């Protein structure tokens, strides 16, 4: 999910980042940084995912790309 999608889920469940942080036992800035992926906090990620009824991988994992359009960064050609 994108940071914006996660934020919408947080607002839907708690109404604000501050209320969510209070419930998740972390600071507002810590939760905000976690959501925006500026700082990775495994503990906060796990608590947030659990509270939202999902897994850390589903919440913060990278979206799967189409294998037909995906390019391997180690396999490049020079022209």
Secondary structure as GFF3:
##gff-version 3
##sequence-region A 1 79
A	DSSP	alpha_helix	3	14	.	.	.	ID=ss1
A	DSSP	alpha_helix	17	24	.	.	.	ID=ss2
A	DSSP	alpha_helix	28	35	.	.	.	ID=ss3
A	DSSP	alpha_helix	42	51	.	.	.	ID=ss4
A	DSSP	alpha_helix	56	60	.	.	.	ID=ss5
###
